[in-house]
Amino acid sequence: DIKGKALGVPVWQLLGGKVRDRIRAYGHASTPDQAREAVAKGYRAIKTGGVTNPVEKAAAIRDAVGPQVDLMVDLHGPPWLTAPDAIAICNALEPLNPLFVEEPLAPEDMAGYRRLRDATRVPIAAGERHGGLHGLAPLLLEGLVDVAQPDSGRAGGITGLRKIAALAEARFATVAPHAGSLGPVAEFAALHLLAAIPNALMLEKMDPDWPGRAQTVTRQPMLQDGWILVPHEPGLGVGIDEAFVAAHPSTRNVGLPKGGWPDGTEEAGLYS
């Protein structure tokens, strides 16, 4: 970002130049009504999921938006989701023609990913919880995932993203970065990477999200008919509103999957 601003060029130029002018984006929905609202905004790809009734939720959304909208399902990879369960869920989702099923297993369950790969035909995505190239490399090298989802912060920044993208290309996998929980600057970093690599699939858009997210930065990516336009401003093309950030300090950056817990225990902690 600093070098690009000093030279007056966007980051994608420093990565070798852009190979596309826009990046496909996808939104999120938990209900058919939310899915229809996303389509009305221009999205033609929607992700749903969760750890409670993901098949039923995905089926309802597929019925609501029809076959022309790509559907992804995020299972969040909780440690209690075993390989047999993941296989059953993925096979139940297959008739819905998902673009991919995300994190069907915990990131450490390599044996489970091998069993899943052999037992299902749906495309598999993973990577947002892996740290850097060496976290995702085993999944890519063994051909266990079809879509790599590195997070801009956890993957080691733009350099780490680029290494993962190159390995994914060598293993015939696409890249759909986790835009997510680390904030809008990480989203811009992923956008520049996707502009400069041949195997970009799409970019996650945190929509809907906390309204203050948009106020933490000086500008937003331009979304047009479900596509994000590649920025041309120097560096990442975005600044931080430091006063707004200071007025809204982070209280927690770790979340647990919701739902699926015994009644009365979901909010329980180690000492409560």
Disulfide bonds with the S-S distance in Angstrom:
none
